[in-house]
Structure formats: C-alpha cells, structure tokens
Amino acid sequence: MGAGSQEPGAGKIESFRDLRVWQAGMDLVEDVYRTTEEFPVSETYGLTSQMRRAAVSIPSNIAEGHSRESTREYLQHLSVAQGSLAELETQLELALRLRYLATKTANDHTLQIHSLGRQLFRLRDAISRKLKPAPGPRPPAPDAKALC
C-alpha cells in the first residue's frame, strides 16, 4: 500500500501516521500503559507485560503493514492487529475478574477496543475490495434446445 494509499473517507495518506486507525491504536496503547501502572507488582512480568505487548502490537502491525509493498501483506498485518485486539480484550476481562481495575475503566477500554475493531474491519474490507476483480458482464445463458 505504502505512501499515497487511501483510508476510506480520508484525504491523501502520506504515512501510516495519517491513518485514524493507527492514531486510535496509539491512544489505546497509552491508556493501557497508564491502566496497568496500577496493577500489582507481582503482575509486572505477567498480565501487565502481556497487555502492554498486545496493545503495542496493534498500531505496530498497522504501521508495518502500511509500509509493505504488497496489498496482501498489508491485509495480513491488519489481521494480526485484529488478533492482538482480541488478545487485549481477553486480558482486560481477566484483569477485571481479578479486580485489578474498576468496572468503569474496563468498560471504557472495551468501548475503545470495539471502536478500533470496527475501524480495522472497515479498512480491511476496503483494501480487500481492491484485490477482487470488478464483476464483468454475465455470459449469455446457454440455449435450452442446444443442450438437448
């Protein structure tokens, strides 16, 4: 995709930094880092680390995919970002169950995750359409008499 590619409904995209989905991913990373600062010290190498890595993976894969030459590679990296988003949502649920964070905080992050997931889906869908050939004219139906 690289420079000059377009995000649906946006102006010219010069860099992955111009993608709203990347910007939203970066916002989520910041929020996850701030939230996990409050986790128990015993989770430093456990859930805290897992959540931070999953969160960082989201905008990282968006950026890497956008920088690839191949549309298929871009789609693959967006797919990985979606997988990391699902990982993060699962880890967030675990943190809530362990009472490491308040319900409101978990709900706020879940809203962010779902919004980002919708953005990723729309971007993947728009890019996927570029790979599929446009439907052409339908071939004429065979003559029923000729088939007998």
C-alpha positions in Angstrom: 0.0 0.0 0.0 2.7 2.5 1.1 2.6 6.2 0.6 -0.3 7.6 -1.2 -2.8 4.9 -0.2 -6.2 5.9 0.9 -8.2 5.2 4.0 -11.9 5.2 3.4 -13.4 8.7 3.7 -10.0 10.3 4.3 -7.7 12.7 2.4 -4.4 11.6 1.0 -2.5 9.3 3.3 1.2 10.1 3.2 2.3 7.9 6.1 0.8 5.3 8.5 0.7 8.2 11.0 -2.1 9.7 8.9 -4.3 6.7 9.4 -7.0 7.3 12.0 -6.9 3.6 12.9 -3.2 3.9 13.8 -3.8 7.0 15.8 -6.6 5.3 17.7 -4.3 2.3 18.3 -1.7 4.6 19.8 -4.3 6.2 22.1 -5.2 2.7 23.3 -1.6 1.8 24.0 -1.2 5.0 26.1 -4.3 4.1 28.1 -3.3 0.5 28.6 0.1 1.6 29.9 -1.5 4.1 32.4 -4.0 1.5 33.5 -1.5 -1.3 34.0 0.7 1.0 36.2 -1.9 0.4 38.9 -1.7 -3.4 38.7 0.1 -5.3 41.5 3.9 -5.5 41.3 3.5 -9.3 41.1 2.0 -8.9 37.7 4.9 -6.9 36.2 6.1 -9.9 34.2 2.6 -11.5 33.9 -0.6 -9.7 32.9 0.9 -6.2 32.8 3.5 -7.3 30.3 1.0 -9.3 28.2 -1.5 -6.5 28.0 1.2 -4.0 27.1 2.7 -6.2 24.4 -0.8 -6.9 22.9 -1.6 -3.2 22.9 1.7 -2.2 21.3 1.2 -4.9 18.6 -1.9 -3.2 17.3 -0.5 0.1 15.9 2.8 -1.6 15.2 1.2 -4.1 12.8 -0.9 -1.3 11.2 2.3 0.7 10.6 4.3 -2.3 9.4 1.5 -3.5 7.1 1.0 0.0 5.6 4.7 0.2 4.9 4.7 -3.1 2.9 4.7 -3.1 -0.9 2.1 -5.9 -1.2 -1.6 -5.4 -0.5 -1.8 -9.0 0.7 0.9 -8.3 3.2 -0.9 -5.2 4.4 -4.1 -7.3 4.9 -2.1 -9.9 6.8 -0.7 -7.3 9.2 -4.1 -5.8 9.7 -5.4 -9.3 10.5 -2.6 -9.7 13.1 -3.6 -6.3 14.6 -7.2 -7.6 14.9 -5.9 -10.7 16.7 -3.9 -8.6 19.1 -7.0 -6.6 19.8 -8.9 -9.8 20.7 -6.0 -10.8 23.0 -6.1 -7.5 24.7 -9.9 -7.7 25.2 -9.5 -11.1 26.8 -6.7 -9.9 29.1 -8.8 -6.9 30.0 -11.6 -9.3 31.0 -9.2 -11.3 33.2 -7.9 -8.1 34.9 -11.5 -7.2 35.7 -12.2 -10.6 37.1 -9.1 -10.4 39.2 -10.3 -7.0 40.4 -7.1 -5.2 39.1 -9.3 -2.5 37.6 -12.6 -0.9 38.1 -15.6 -1.8 36.0 -15.8 1.7 34.5 -12.2 1.5 33.4 -12.8 -1.9 31.9 -15.9 -0.6 30.1 -14.0 2.5 28.8 -11.3 0.2 27.4 -13.8 -2.2 25.9 -15.5 0.7 24.1 -12.1 1.7 22.7 -11.4 -1.8 21.6 -14.7 -2.3 19.9 -14.4 1.1 18.1 -10.9 0.2 16.9 -12.1 -3.2 15.9 -14.7 -1.7 13.7 -12.2 0.7 12.1 -9.8 -2.2 11.4 -12.6 -4.2 9.8 -13.7 -1.3 7.6 -10.1 -0.7 6.5 -9.5 -4.4 5.8 -12.8 -4.6 3.9 -11.9 -1.5 1.7 -8.4 -2.9 0.9 -9.8 -6.4 0.2 -12.2 -5.0 -2.4 -9.1 -3.8 -4.3 -7.9 -7.4 -4.7 -11.2 -8.7 -6.1 -11.8 -8.1 -9.8 -14.9 -6.0 -10.6 -17.8 -8.0 -11.8 -17.9 -8.1 -15.6 -20.8 -8.8 -17.9 -22.5 -12.1 -17.4 -22.0 -14.6 -20.2 -25.2 -15.4 -22.2 -27.3 -18.3 -20.9 -27.0 -21.4 -23.0 -29.8 -22.2 -25.4 -32.0 -24.8 -23.9 -32.5 -26.5 -27.3 -28.8 -26.8 -27.8 -28.4 -28.7 -24.5 -30.9 -31.4 -25.5 
